[in-house]
């Protein structure tokens, strides 16, 4: 979105994100987001609300979204729309990647990491 803003193509990018059949947002909150992230994400969610599917992954709890996005009100509005029809799948436990690595070592398999 920052690149689209800088190149004057923000409107086109938002329209494309709004109309795609499935939007996948992976690892939300893993990197520091720009100041406009909440506004940008809210605009996409408002346009997609009850029109298109979204899959989102994050290891951050919902309570942290205001801090992650830097705007508690926008985070609340995004979550309100997102959770309205969402199926939340919460996974707990150790990293599957670490489990897989440990299993390979026990089995004597070559470690590809």
Gaussian input, Z-matrix of N, CA and C with variables (Angstrom, degrees):
# hf/3-21g

backbone

0 1
 N
 C     1     B1
 C     2     B2     1     A1
 N     3     B3     2     A2     1     D1
 C     4     B4     3     A3     2     D2
 C     5     B5     4     A4     3     D3
 N     6     B6     5     A5     4     D4
 C     7     B7     6     A6     5     D5
 C     8     B8     7     A7     6     D6
 N     9     B9     8     A8     7     D7
 C    10    B10     9     A9     8     D8
 C    11    B11    10    A10     9     D9
 N    12    B12    11    A11    10    D10
 C    13    B13    12    A12    11    D11
 C    14    B14    13    A13    12    D12
 N    15    B15    14    A14    13    D13
 C    16    B16    15    A15    14    D14
 C    17    B17    16    A16    15    D15
 N    18    B18    17    A17    16    D16
 C    19    B19    18    A18    17    D17
 C    20    B20    19    A19    18    D18
 N    21    B21    20    A20    19    D19
 C    22    B22    21    A21    20    D20
 C    23    B23    22    A22    21    D21
 N    24    B24    23    A23    22    D22
 C    25    B25    24    A24    23    D23
 C    26    B26    25    A25    24    D24
 N    27    B27    26    A26    25    D25
 C    28    B28    27    A27    26    D26
 C    29    B29    28    A28    27    D27
 N    30    B30    29    A29    28    D28
 C    31    B31    30    A30    29    D29
 C    32    B32    31    A31    30    D30
 N    33    B33    32    A32    31    D31
 C    34    B34    33    A33    32    D32
 C    35    B35    34    A34    33    D33
 N    36    B36    35    A35    34    D34
 C    37    B37    36    A36    35    D35
 C    38    B38    37    A37    36    D36
 N    39    B39    38    A38    37    D37
 C    40    B40    39    A39    38    D38
 C    41    B41    40    A40    39    D39
 N    42    B42    41    A41    40    D40
 C    43    B43    42    A42    41    D41
 C    44    B44    43    A43    42    D42
 N    45    B45    44    A44    43    D43
 C    46    B46    45    A45    44    D44
 C    47    B47    46    A46    45    D45
 N    48    B48    47    A47    46    D46
 C    49    B49    48    A48    47    D47
 C    50    B50    49    A49    48    D48
 N    51    B51    50    A50    49    D49
 C    52    B52    51    A51    50    D50
 C    53    B53    52    A52    51    D51
 N    54    B54    53    A53    52    D52
 C    55    B55    54    A54    53    D53
 C    56    B56    55    A55    54    D54
 N    57    B57    56    A56    55    D55
 C    58    B58    57    A57    56    D56
 C    59    B59    58    A58    57    D57
 N    60    B60    59    A59    58    D58
 C    61    B61    60    A60    59    D59
 C    62    B62    61    A61    60    D60
 N    63    B63    62    A62    61    D61
 C    64    B64    63    A63    62    D62
 C    65    B65    64    A64    63    D63
 N    66    B66    65    A65    64    D64
 C    67    B67    66    A66    65    D65
 C    68    B68    67    A67    66    D66
 N    69    B69    68    A68    67    D67
 C    70    B70    69    A69    68    D68
 C    71    B71    70    A70    69    D69
 N    72    B72    71    A71    70    D70
 C    73    B73    72    A72    71    D71
 C    74    B74    73    A73    72    D72
 N    75    B75    74    A74    73    D73
 C    76    B76    75    A75    74    D74
 C    77    B77    76    A76    75    D75
 N    78    B78    77    A77    76    D76
 C    79    B79    78    A78    77    D77
 C    80    B80    79    A79    78    D78
 N    81    B81    80    A80    79    D79
 C    82    B82    81    A81    80    D80
 C    83    B83    82    A82    81    D81
 N    84    B84    83    A83    82    D82
 C    85    B85    84    A84    83    D83
 C    86    B86    85    A85    84    D84
 N    87    B87    86    A86    85    D85
 C    88    B88    87    A87    86    D86
 C    89    B89    88    A88    87    D87
 N    90    B90    89    A89    88    D88
 C    91    B91    90    A90    89    D89
 C    92    B92    91    A91    90    D90
 N    93    B93    92    A92    91    D91
 C    94    B94    93    A93    92    D92
 C    95    B95    94    A94    93    D93
 N    96    B96    95    A95    94    D94
 C    97    B97    96    A96    95    D95
 C    98    B98    97    A97    96    D96
 N    99    B99    98    A98    97    D97
 C   100   B100    99    A99    98    D98
 C   101   B101   100   A100    99    D99
 N   102   B102   101   A101   100   D100
 C   103   B103   102   A102   101   D101
 C   104   B104   103   A103   102   D102
 N   105   B105   104   A104   103   D103
 C   106   B106   105   A105   104   D104
 C   107   B107   106   A106   105   D105
 N   108   B108   107   A107   106   D106
 C   109   B109   108   A108   107   D107
 C   110   B110   109   A109   108   D108
 N   111   B111   110   A110   109   D109
 C   112   B112   111   A111   110   D110
 C   113   B113   112   A112   111   D111
 N   114   B114   113   A113   112   D112
 C   115   B115   114   A114   113   D113
 C   116   B116   115   A115   114   D114
 N   117   B117   116   A116   115   D115
 C   118   B118   117   A117   116   D116
 C   119   B119   118   A118   117   D117
 N   120   B120   119   A119   118   D118
 C   121   B121   120   A120   119   D119
 C   122   B122   121   A121   120   D120
 N   123   B123   122   A122   121   D121
 C   124   B124   123   A123   122   D122
 C   125   B125   124   A124   123   D123
 N   126   B126   125   A125   124   D124
 C   127   B127   126   A126   125   D125
 C   128   B128   127   A127   126   D126
 N   129   B129   128   A128   127   D127
 C   130   B130   129   A129   128   D128
 C   131   B131   130   A130   129   D129
 N   132   B132   131   A131   130   D130
 C   133   B133   132   A132   131   D131
 C   134   B134   133   A133   132   D132
 N   135   B135   134   A134   133   D133
 C   136   B136   135   A135   134   D134
 C   137   B137   136   A136   135   D135
 N   138   B138   137   A137   136   D136
 C   139   B139   138   A138   137   D137
 C   140   B140   139   A139   138   D138
 N   141   B141   140   A140   139   D139
 C   142   B142   141   A141   140   D140
 C   143   B143   142   A142   141   D141
 N   144   B144   143   A143   142   D142
 C   145   B145   144   A144   143   D143
 C   146   B146   145   A145   144   D144
 N   147   B147   146   A146   145   D145
 C   148   B148   147   A147   146   D146
 C   149   B149   148   A148   147   D147
 N   150   B150   149   A149   148   D148
 C   151   B151   150   A150   149   D149
 C   152   B152   151   A151   150   D150
 N   153   B153   152   A152   151   D151
 C   154   B154   153   A153   152   D152
 C   155   B155   154   A154   153   D153
 N   156   B156   155   A155   154   D154
 C   157   B157   156   A156   155   D155
 C   158   B158   157   A157   156   D156
 N   159   B159   158   A158   157   D157
 C   160   B160   159   A159   158   D158
 C   161   B161   160   A160   159   D159
 N   162   B162   161   A161   160   D160
 C   163   B163   162   A162   161   D161
 C   164   B164   163   A163   162   D162
 N   165   B165   164   A164   163   D163
 C   166   B166   165   A165   164   D164
 C   167   B167   166   A166   165   D165
 N   168   B168   167   A167   166   D166
 C   169   B169   168   A168   167   D167
 C   170   B170   169   A169   168   D168
 N   171   B171   170   A170   169   D169
 C   172   B172   171   A171   170   D170
 C   173   B173   172   A172   171   D171
 N   174   B174   173   A173   172   D172
 C   175   B175   174   A174   173   D173
 C   176   B176   175   A175   174   D174
 N   177   B177   176   A176   175   D175
 C   178   B178   177   A177   176   D176
 C   179   B179   178   A178   177   D177
 N   180   B180   179   A179   178   D178
 C   181   B181   180   A180   179   D179
 C   182   B182   181   A181   180   D180
 N   183   B183   182   A182   181   D181
 C   184   B184   183   A183   182   D182
 C   185   B185   184   A184   183   D183
 N   186   B186   185   A185   184   D184
 C   187   B187   186   A186   185   D185
 C   188   B188   187   A187   186   D186
 N   189   B189   188   A188   187   D187
 C   190   B190   189   A189   188   D188
 C   191   B191   190   A190   189   D189
 N   192   B192   191   A191   190   D190
 C   193   B193   192   A192   191   D191
 C   194   B194   193   A193   192   D192
 N   195   B195   194   A194   193   D193
 C   196   B196   195   A195   194   D194
 C   197   B197   196   A196   195   D195
 N   198   B198   197   A197   196   D196
 C   199   B199   198   A198   197   D197
 C   200   B200   199   A199   198   D198
 N   201   B201   200   A200   199   D199
 C   202   B202   201   A201   200   D200
 C   203   B203   202   A202   201   D201
 N   204   B204   203   A203   202   D202
 C   205   B205   204   A204   203   D203
 C   206   B206   205   A205   204   D204
 N   207   B207   206   A206   205   D205
 C   208   B208   207   A207   206   D206
 C   209   B209   208   A208   207   D207
 N   210   B210   209   A209   208   D208
 C   211   B211   210   A210   209   D209
 C   212   B212   211   A211   210   D210
 N   213   B213   212   A212   211   D211
 C   214   B214   213   A213   212   D212
 C   215   B215   214   A214   213   D213
 N   216   B216   215   A215   214   D214
 C   217   B217   216   A216   215   D215
 C   218   B218   217   A217   216   D216
 N   219   B219   218   A218   217   D217
 C   220   B220   219   A219   218   D218
 C   221   B221   220   A220   219   D219
 N   222   B222   221   A221   220   D220
 C   223   B223   222   A222   221   D221
 C   224   B224   223   A223   222   D222
 N   225   B225   224   A224   223   D223
 C   226   B226   225   A225   224   D224
 C   227   B227   226   A226   225   D225
 N   228   B228   227   A227   226   D226
 C   229   B229   228   A228   227   D227
 C   230   B230   229   A229   228   D228
 N   231   B231   230   A230   229   D229
 C   232   B232   231   A231   230   D230
 C   233   B233   232   A232   231   D231
 N   234   B234   233   A233   232   D232
 C   235   B235   234   A234   233   D233
 C   236   B236   235   A235   234   D234
 N   237   B237   236   A236   235   D235
 C   238   B238   237   A237   236   D236
 C   239   B239   238   A238   237   D237
 N   240   B240   239   A239   238   D238
 C   241   B241   240   A240   239   D239
 C   242   B242   241   A241   240   D240
 N   243   B243   242   A242   241   D241
 C   244   B244   243   A243   242   D242
 C   245   B245   244   A244   243   D243
 N   246   B246   245   A245   244   D244
 C   247   B247   246   A246   245   D245
 C   248   B248   247   A247   246   D246
 N   249   B249   248   A248   247   D247
 C   250   B250   249   A249   248   D248
 C   251   B251   250   A250   249   D249
 N   252   B252   251   A251   250   D250
 C   253   B253   252   A252   251   D251
 C   254   B254   253   A253   252   D252
 N   255   B255   254   A254   253   D253
 C   256   B256   255   A255   254   D254
 C   257   B257   256   A256   255   D255
 N   258   B258   257   A257   256   D256
 C   259   B259   258   A258   257   D257
 C   260   B260   259   A259   258   D258
 N   261   B261   260   A260   259   D259
 C   262   B262   261   A261   260   D260
 C   263   B263   262   A262   261   D261
 N   264   B264   263   A263   262   D262
 C   265   B265   264   A264   263   D263
 C   266   B266   265   A265   264   D264
 N   267   B267   266   A266   265   D265
 C   268   B268   267   A267   266   D266
 C   269   B269   268   A268   267   D267
 N   270   B270   269   A269   268   D268
 C   271   B271   270   A270   269   D269
 C   272   B272   271   A271   270   D270
 N   273   B273   272   A272   271   D271
 C   274   B274   273   A273   272   D272
 C   275   B275   274   A274   273   D273
 N   276   B276   275   A275   274   D274
 C   277   B277   276   A276   275   D275
 C   278   B278   277   A277   276   D276
 N   279   B279   278   A278   277   D277
 C   280   B280   279   A279   278   D278
 C   281   B281   280   A280   279   D279
 N   282   B282   281   A281   280   D280
 C   283   B283   282   A282   281   D281
 C   284   B284   283   A283   282   D282
 N   285   B285   284   A284   283   D283
 C   286   B286   285   A285   284   D284
 C   287   B287   286   A286   285   D285
 N   288   B288   287   A287   286   D286
 C   289   B289   288   A288   287   D287
 C   290   B290   289   A289   288   D288
 N   291   B291   290   A290   289   D289
 C   292   B292   291   A291   290   D290
 C   293   B293   292   A292   291   D291
 N   294   B294   293   A293   292   D292
 C   295   B295   294   A294   293   D293
 C   296   B296   295   A295   294   D294
 N   297   B297   296   A296   295   D295
 C   298   B298   297   A297   296   D296
 C   299   B299   298   A298   297   D297
 N   300   B300   299   A299   298   D298
 C   301   B301   300   A300   299   D299
 C   302   B302   301   A301   300   D300
 N   303   B303   302   A302   301   D301
 C   304   B304   303   A303   302   D302
 C   305   B305   304   A304   303   D303
 N   306   B306   305   A305   304   D304
 C   307   B307   306   A306   305   D305
 C   308   B308   307   A307   306   D306
 N   309   B309   308   A308   307   D307
 C   310   B310   309   A309   308   D308
 C   311   B311   310   A310   309   D309
 N   312   B312   311   A311   310   D310
 C   313   B313   312   A312   311   D311
 C   314   B314   313   A313   312   D312
 N   315   B315   314   A314   313   D313
 C   316   B316   315   A315   314   D314
 C   317   B317   316   A316   315   D315
 N   318   B318   317   A317   316   D316
 C   319   B319   318   A318   317   D317
 C   320   B320   319   A319   318   D318
 N   321   B321   320   A320   319   D319
 C   322   B322   321   A321   320   D320
 C   323   B323   322   A322   321   D321
 N   324   B324   323   A323   322   D322
 C   325   B325   324   A324   323   D323
 C   326   B326   325   A325   324   D324
 N   327   B327   326   A326   325   D325
 C   328   B328   327   A327   326   D326
 C   329   B329   328   A328   327   D327
 N   330   B330   329   A329   328   D328
 C   331   B331   330   A330   329   D329
 C   332   B332   331   A331   330   D330
 N   333   B333   332   A332   331   D331
 C   334   B334   333   A333   332   D332
 C   335   B335   334   A334   333   D333
 N   336   B336   335   A335   334   D334
 C   337   B337   336   A336   335   D335
 C   338   B338   337   A337   336   D336

   B1=1.4506
   B2=1.5319
   B3=1.3361
   B4=1.4618
   B5=1.5272
   B6=1.3156
   B7=1.4628
   B8=1.5325
   B9=1.3325
   B10=1.4623
   B11=1.5250
   B12=1.3142
   B13=1.4658
   B14=1.5246
   B15=1.3249
   B16=1.4629
   B17=1.5203
   B18=1.3281
   B19=1.4723
   B20=1.5262
   B21=1.3306
   B22=1.4547
   B23=1.5232
   B24=1.3290
   B25=1.4646
   B26=1.5288
   B27=1.3154
   B28=1.4627
   B29=1.5251
   B30=1.3129
   B31=1.4653
   B32=1.5287
   B33=1.3152
   B34=1.4598
   B35=1.5300
   B36=1.3286
   B37=1.4666
   B38=1.5224
   B39=1.3178
   B40=1.4689
   B41=1.5253
   B42=1.3188
   B43=1.4673
   B44=1.5275
   B45=1.3134
   B46=1.4692
   B47=1.5243
   B48=1.3307
   B49=1.4618
   B50=1.5263
   B51=1.3171
   B52=1.4569
   B53=1.5188
   B54=1.3258
   B55=1.4563
   B56=1.5266
   B57=1.3078
   B58=1.4603
   B59=1.5313
   B60=1.3213
   B61=1.4627
   B62=1.5260
   B63=1.3160
   B64=1.4637
   B65=1.5138
   B66=1.3140
   B67=1.4625
   B68=1.5198
   B69=1.3174
   B70=1.4578
   B71=1.5139
   B72=1.3179
   B73=1.4676
   B74=1.5196
   B75=1.3156
   B76=1.4560
   B77=1.5238
   B78=1.3327
   B79=1.4679
   B80=1.5239
   B81=1.3325
   B82=1.4635
   B83=1.5254
   B84=1.3015
   B85=1.4533
   B86=1.5091
   B87=1.3195
   B88=1.4611
   B89=1.5250
   B90=1.3137
   B91=1.4592
   B92=1.5213
   B93=1.3116
   B94=1.4621
   B95=1.5257
   B96=1.3197
   B97=1.4631
   B98=1.5259
   B99=1.3262
   B100=1.4692
   B101=1.5259
   B102=1.3033
   B103=1.4682
   B104=1.5240
   B105=1.3194
   B106=1.4609
   B107=1.5282
   B108=1.3231
   B109=1.4696
   B110=1.5268
   B111=1.3240
   B112=1.4603
   B113=1.5250
   B114=1.3179
   B115=1.4689
   B116=1.5286
   B117=1.3282
   B118=1.4650
   B119=1.5305
   B120=1.3184
   B121=1.4595
   B122=1.5249
   B123=1.3216
   B124=1.4620
   B125=1.5274
   B126=1.3102
   B127=1.4632
   B128=1.5281
   B129=1.3201
   B130=1.4657
   B131=1.5274
   B132=1.3250
   B133=1.4665
   B134=1.5187
   B135=1.3239
   B136=1.4668
   B137=1.5212
   B138=1.3094
   B139=1.4724
   B140=1.5255
   B141=1.3279
   B142=1.4673
   B143=1.5216
   B144=1.3155
   B145=1.4608
   B146=1.5204
   B147=1.3219
   B148=1.4621
   B149=1.5303
   B150=1.3244
   B151=1.4635
   B152=1.5271
   B153=1.3216
   B154=1.4585
   B155=1.5094
   B156=1.3097
   B157=1.4646
   B158=1.5208
   B159=1.3328
   B160=1.4568
   B161=1.5287
   B162=1.3066
   B163=1.4590
   B164=1.5231
   B165=1.3142
   B166=1.4532
   B167=1.5160
   B168=1.3173
   B169=1.4535
   B170=1.5179
   B171=1.3105
   B172=1.4611
   B173=1.5193
   B174=1.2992
   B175=1.4593
   B176=1.5305
   B177=1.3157
   B178=1.4635
   B179=1.5227
   B180=1.3372
   B181=1.4684
   B182=1.5239
   B183=1.3270
   B184=1.4616
   B185=1.5258
   B186=1.3136
   B187=1.4687
   B188=1.5316
   B189=1.3278
   B190=1.4678
   B191=1.5246
   B192=1.3307
   B193=1.4587
   B194=1.5247
   B195=1.3054
   B196=1.4644
   B197=1.5117
   B198=1.3154
   B199=1.4694
   B200=1.5321
   B201=1.3151
   B202=1.4657
   B203=1.5171
   B204=1.3337
   B205=1.4639
   B206=1.5277
   B207=1.3140
   B208=1.4599
   B209=1.5142
   B210=1.3370
   B211=1.4601
   B212=1.5274
   B213=1.3202
   B214=1.4549
   B215=1.5298
   B216=1.3232
   B217=1.4726
   B218=1.5253
   B219=1.3262
   B220=1.4649
   B221=1.5257
   B222=1.3274
   B223=1.4650
   B224=1.5243
   B225=1.3173
   B226=1.4651
   B227=1.5178
   B228=1.3225
   B229=1.4668
   B230=1.5324
   B231=1.3176
   B232=1.4661
   B233=1.5199
   B234=1.3260
   B235=1.4624
   B236=1.5217
   B237=1.3238
   B238=1.4590
   B239=1.5199
   B240=1.3079
   B241=1.4621
   B242=1.5261
   B243=1.3096
   B244=1.4584
   B245=1.5271
   B246=1.3115
   B247=1.4656
   B248=1.5238
   B249=1.3266
   B250=1.4577
   B251=1.5292
   B252=1.3128
   B253=1.4612
   B254=1.5300
   B255=1.3226
   B256=1.4670
   B257=1.5188
   B258=1.2864
   B259=1.4598
   B260=1.5241
   B261=1.3279
   B262=1.4596
   B263=1.5218
   B264=1.3033
   B265=1.4632
   B266=1.5159
   B267=1.3171
   B268=1.4562
   B269=1.5279
   B270=1.3014
   B271=1.4575
   B272=1.5224
   B273=1.3147
   B274=1.4618
   B275=1.5262
   B276=1.2744
   B277=1.4609
   B278=1.5084
   B279=1.3156
   B280=1.4562
   B281=1.5222
   B282=1.3025
   B283=1.4497
   B284=1.5261
   B285=1.3236
   B286=1.4587
   B287=1.5284
   B288=1.3144
   B289=1.4649
   B290=1.5218
   B291=1.3256
   B292=1.4617
   B293=1.5182
   B294=1.3316
   B295=1.4638
   B296=1.5284
   B297=1.3114
   B298=1.4570
   B299=1.5238
   B300=1.3105
   B301=1.4704
   B302=1.5209
   B303=1.3149
   B304=1.4647
   B305=1.5239
   B306=1.3225
   B307=1.4665
   B308=1.5200
   B309=1.3195
   B310=1.4694
   B311=1.5167
   B312=1.3254
   B313=1.4689
   B314=1.5220
   B315=1.3235
   B316=1.4601
   B317=1.5217
   B318=1.3285
   B319=1.4540
   B320=1.5230
   B321=1.3126
   B322=1.4530
   B323=1.5187
   B324=1.3414
   B325=1.4648
   B326=1.5040
   B327=1.3141
   B328=1.4550
   B329=1.5221
   B330=1.3172
   B331=1.4610
   B332=1.5272
   B333=1.3186
   B334=1.4695
   B335=1.5112
   B336=1.3390
   B337=1.4692
   B338=1.4955
   A1=110.55
   A2=116.17
   A3=118.77
   A4=110.52
   A5=116.55
   A6=120.53
   A7=110.56
   A8=116.03
   A9=120.19
   A10=110.71
   A11=116.53
   A12=120.54
   A13=110.00
   A14=116.06
   A15=120.93
   A16=112.49
   A17=116.92
   A18=120.27
   A19=113.20
   A20=116.18
   A21=119.65
   A22=114.13
   A23=117.21
   A24=120.64
   A25=112.48
   A26=117.23
   A27=120.94
   A28=111.76
   A29=117.03
   A30=121.02
   A31=111.11
   A32=117.25
   A33=121.43
   A34=111.59
   A35=116.21
   A36=120.01
   A37=110.59
   A38=117.74
   A39=121.13
   A40=110.04
   A41=117.50
   A42=120.70
   A43=111.37
   A44=117.35
   A45=120.94
   A46=110.83
   A47=117.59
   A48=121.16
   A49=111.28
   A50=116.48
   A51=120.98
   A52=112.68
   A53=117.67
   A54=118.68
   A55=114.88
   A56=118.61
   A57=120.13
   A58=109.79
   A59=117.53
   A60=121.19
   A61=112.64
   A62=116.66
   A63=121.44
   A64=108.67
   A65=115.83
   A66=121.55
   A67=107.67
   A68=116.58
   A69=122.43
   A70=108.60
   A71=115.41
   A72=121.99
   A73=105.83
   A74=115.82
   A75=120.40
   A76=110.96
   A77=115.20
   A78=123.23
   A79=113.79
   A80=116.72
   A81=120.18
   A82=109.36
   A83=116.18
   A84=121.52
   A85=114.74
   A86=117.77
   A87=119.92
   A88=111.99
   A89=117.15
   A90=122.18
   A91=108.94
   A92=115.46
   A93=120.04
   A94=108.00
   A95=115.55
   A96=120.98
   A97=110.59
   A98=116.81
   A99=119.80
   A100=111.24
   A101=115.91
   A102=121.77
   A103=112.68
   A104=117.83
   A105=121.32
   A106=113.06
   A107=118.23
   A108=121.63
   A109=112.51
   A110=117.80
   A111=120.48
   A112=110.98
   A113=116.55
   A114=121.33
   A115=110.62
   A116=116.44
   A117=120.68
   A118=111.25
   A119=116.19
   A120=120.20
   A121=111.09
   A122=117.10
   A123=120.22
   A124=110.66
   A125=117.51
   A126=119.50
   A127=111.29
   A128=116.74
   A129=120.64
   A130=109.99
   A131=117.48
   A132=120.70
   A133=111.46
   A134=118.05
   A135=120.91
   A136=109.59
   A137=117.42
   A138=120.42
   A139=112.58
   A140=117.48
   A141=121.01
   A142=112.01
   A143=118.54
   A144=122.14
   A145=111.65
   A146=115.77
   A147=125.99
   A148=112.98
   A149=117.32
   A150=121.33
   A151=112.20
   A152=117.84
   A153=120.62
   A154=111.29
   A155=115.93
   A156=122.06
   A157=111.76
   A158=114.30
   A159=121.36
   A160=107.69
   A161=115.68
   A162=121.71
   A163=105.97
   A164=115.76
   A165=119.58
   A166=109.51
   A167=116.10
   A168=120.57
   A169=108.62
   A170=115.09
   A171=121.45
   A172=108.15
   A173=115.92
   A174=118.99
   A175=110.00
   A176=115.66
   A177=121.07
   A178=109.69
   A179=117.63
   A180=119.99
   A181=111.38
   A182=115.63
   A183=120.99
   A184=111.64
   A185=116.84
   A186=121.07
   A187=111.99
   A188=117.66
   A189=121.55
   A190=113.52
   A191=118.19
   A192=119.97
   A193=113.25
   A194=118.59
   A195=120.61
   A196=110.75
   A197=116.25
   A198=121.40
   A199=110.52
   A200=117.31
   A201=121.36
   A202=110.88
   A203=116.08
   A204=121.18
   A205=113.04
   A206=116.64
   A207=119.81
   A208=114.00
   A209=117.07
   A210=121.26
   A211=108.04
   A212=116.40
   A213=121.64
   A214=112.10
   A215=117.35
   A216=120.38
   A217=110.71
   A218=117.39
   A219=120.85
   A220=110.28
   A221=117.25
   A222=120.65
   A223=110.09
   A224=117.00
   A225=120.74
   A226=111.95
   A227=116.83
   A228=120.97
   A229=111.28
   A230=116.82
   A231=121.12
   A232=109.70
   A233=116.62
   A234=120.54
   A235=111.86
   A236=117.56
   A237=120.77
   A238=110.75
   A239=117.14
   A240=121.38
   A241=111.42
   A242=116.01
   A243=120.59
   A244=111.82
   A245=117.43
   A246=121.06
   A247=113.42
   A248=118.14
   A249=121.77
   A250=111.50
   A251=117.66
   A252=121.74
   A253=112.31
   A254=117.13
   A255=120.90
   A256=113.14
   A257=113.63
   A258=122.37
   A259=104.47
   A260=116.36
   A261=121.15
   A262=108.65
   A263=115.28
   A264=121.31
   A265=106.81
   A266=115.74
   A267=120.24
   A268=108.52
   A269=114.81
   A270=121.21
   A271=107.73
   A272=115.74
   A273=119.83
   A274=108.80
   A275=115.10
   A276=119.90
   A277=111.50
   A278=113.63
   A279=120.38
   A280=110.59
   A281=115.76
   A282=122.99
   A283=110.57
   A284=115.54
   A285=119.70
   A286=110.60
   A287=117.70
   A288=120.49
   A289=110.62
   A290=117.05
   A291=120.08
   A292=110.59
   A293=116.98
   A294=121.27
   A295=109.80
   A296=116.69
   A297=122.25
   A298=110.99
   A299=116.21
   A300=120.75
   A301=110.22
   A302=117.12
   A303=120.57
   A304=110.69
   A305=117.05
   A306=121.28
   A307=110.74
   A308=117.23
   A309=120.14
   A310=110.96
   A311=116.99
   A312=120.44
   A313=110.73
   A314=116.93
   A315=120.73
   A316=110.64
   A317=116.84
   A318=122.06
   A319=113.24
   A320=116.04
   A321=120.29
   A322=113.64
   A323=115.72
   A324=120.00
   A325=109.68
   A326=115.10
   A327=120.43
   A328=109.81
   A329=117.03
   A330=122.60
   A331=108.36
   A332=115.93
   A333=121.47
   A334=112.87
   A335=118.81
   A336=121.53
   A337=112.68
   D1=-37.46
   D2=179.16
   D3=-63.89
   D4=-40.50
   D5=177.93
   D6=-65.40
   D7=-40.86
   D8=179.02
   D9=-63.83
   D10=-39.37
   D11=177.60
   D12=-63.24
   D13=-43.43
   D14=-178.07
   D15=-67.46
   D16=-31.46
   D17=-178.01
   D18=-96.83
   D19=1.04
   D20=178.67
   D21=77.31
   D22=20.68
   D23=-178.47
   D24=-114.14
   D25=18.15
   D26=-176.96
   D27=-57.10
   D28=-46.69
   D29=-178.71
   D30=-57.64
   D31=-43.86
   D32=179.94
   D33=-65.52
   D34=-40.86
   D35=179.17
   D36=-65.07
   D37=-44.89
   D38=178.51
   D39=-61.18
   D40=-43.46
   D41=178.95
   D42=-62.32
   D43=-40.40
   D44=178.57
   D45=-66.12
   D46=-43.74
   D47=178.07
   D48=-64.82
   D49=-32.78
   D50=-178.62
   D51=-73.48
   D52=-29.24
   D53=-174.12
   D54=-103.32
   D55=-8.12
   D56=179.37
   D57=-63.68
   D58=147.50
   D59=-176.90
   D60=-61.32
   D61=-42.70
   D62=-178.15
   D63=-137.87
   D64=125.41
   D65=177.17
   D66=-106.51
   D67=125.47
   D68=178.91
   D69=-112.18
   D70=120.39
   D71=176.55
   D72=-113.95
   D73=112.82
   D74=-172.60
   D75=-107.03
   D76=135.86
   D77=174.76
   D78=59.03
   D79=44.80
   D80=177.65
   D81=-58.55
   D82=130.44
   D83=176.97
   D84=92.96
   D85=2.81
   D86=179.61
   D87=-79.84
   D88=-24.76
   D89=177.68
   D90=-121.58
   D91=154.73
   D92=175.66
   D93=-65.29
   D94=129.45
   D95=-177.13
   D96=-94.41
   D97=151.63
   D98=177.76
   D99=-68.75
   D100=165.06
   D101=-176.68
   D102=-60.15
   D103=-26.28
   D104=-177.51
   D105=-90.82
   D106=3.02
   D107=-174.70
   D108=-58.13
   D109=-45.02
   D110=-178.46
   D111=-62.37
   D112=-45.71
   D113=179.71
   D114=-63.00
   D115=-44.29
   D116=-179.10
   D117=-64.48
   D118=-47.20
   D119=-178.76
   D120=-66.20
   D121=-39.84
   D122=177.91
   D123=-61.46
   D124=-42.93
   D125=179.91
   D126=-60.74
   D127=-42.21
   D128=179.13
   D129=-65.28
   D130=-44.73
   D131=-178.95
   D132=-65.61
   D133=-39.60
   D134=178.43
   D135=-62.57
   D136=-43.71
   D137=-178.91
   D138=-69.71
   D139=-30.31
   D140=-177.75
   D141=-89.62
   D142=-14.42
   D143=-172.94
   D144=-52.24
   D145=121.84
   D146=-179.21
   D147=59.21
   D148=21.32
   D149=178.53
   D150=-124.98
   D151=-29.70
   D152=-175.66
   D153=-146.69
   D154=152.67
   D155=-177.64
   D156=-83.96
   D157=147.40
   D158=176.94
   D159=-133.50
   D160=132.29
   D161=169.54
   D162=-112.73
   D163=130.60
   D164=-179.58
   D165=-132.13
   D166=135.68
   D167=173.99
   D168=-117.91
   D169=144.80
   D170=177.15
   D171=-162.61
   D172=152.12
   D173=172.86
   D174=-106.34
   D175=13.59
   D176=-179.87
   D177=-103.65
   D178=138.12
   D179=179.23
   D180=-69.18
   D181=154.34
   D182=-179.08
   D183=-55.82
   D184=-32.95
   D185=-178.75
   D186=-62.29
   D187=-21.78
   D188=-178.15
   D189=-88.87
   D190=-7.02
   D191=-172.74
   D192=-61.82
   D193=-35.69
   D194=177.03
   D195=-60.04
   D196=-42.38
   D197=178.38
   D198=-70.20
   D199=-43.16
   D200=-179.53
   D201=-59.77
   D202=-45.75
   D203=-176.86
   D204=-86.19
   D205=-13.42
   D206=179.39
   D207=75.10
   D208=16.37
   D209=-178.43
   D210=-157.07
   D211=101.50
   D212=-175.51
   D213=-64.27
   D214=-40.33
   D215=-179.63
   D216=-64.25
   D217=-45.62
   D218=179.37
   D219=-65.17
   D220=-40.33
   D221=178.63
   D222=-61.26
   D223=-40.95
   D224=177.54
   D225=-62.82
   D226=-42.28
   D227=179.58
   D228=-67.05
   D229=-39.20
   D230=177.37
   D231=-63.75
   D232=-49.86
   D233=-178.77
   D234=-63.64
   D235=-36.46
   D236=177.76
   D237=-58.40
   D238=-45.79
   D239=179.51
   D240=-71.88
   D241=-43.54
   D242=-176.48
   D243=-65.98
   D244=-45.35
   D245=-174.86
   D246=-79.57
   D247=-12.91
   D248=-178.21
   D249=-54.65
   D250=-44.53
   D251=-179.35
   D252=-118.86
   D253=15.24
   D254=-172.07
   D255=-79.14
   D256=152.24
   D257=167.63
   D258=-111.88
   D259=108.70
   D260=-177.39
   D261=-90.96
   D262=125.84
   D263=177.62
   D264=-116.30
   D265=112.99
   D266=-178.31
   D267=-103.11
   D268=125.17
   D269=-179.86
   D270=-108.72
   D271=130.00
   D272=178.49
   D273=-121.02
   D274=162.43
   D275=178.25
   D276=113.66
   D277=-173.46
   D278=-177.73
   D279=-75.87
   D280=160.84
   D281=178.84
   D282=-57.96
   D283=132.29
   D284=177.45
   D285=-65.99
   D286=-31.67
   D287=178.39
   D288=-62.29
   D289=-42.20
   D290=178.79
   D291=-68.50
   D292=-37.18
   D293=177.38
   D294=-62.20
   D295=-45.74
   D296=-179.88
   D297=-62.35
   D298=-41.34
   D299=179.46
   D300=-64.52
   D301=-45.24
   D302=179.52
   D303=-62.32
   D304=-40.03
   D305=179.43
   D306=-63.25
   D307=-42.40
   D308=178.73
   D309=-61.82
   D310=-39.27
   D311=179.92
   D312=-66.80
   D313=-40.44
   D314=178.75
   D315=-66.19
   D316=-40.74
   D317=-179.74
   D318=-75.61
   D319=-11.00
   D320=-178.48
   D321=81.18
   D322=12.36
   D323=179.29
   D324=-72.76
   D325=156.86
   D326=177.62
   D327=-67.28
   D328=133.10
   D329=178.69
   D330=-83.21
   D331=116.62
   D332=-178.25
   D333=-89.38
   D334=-4.39
   D335=-177.67
   D336=-77.42

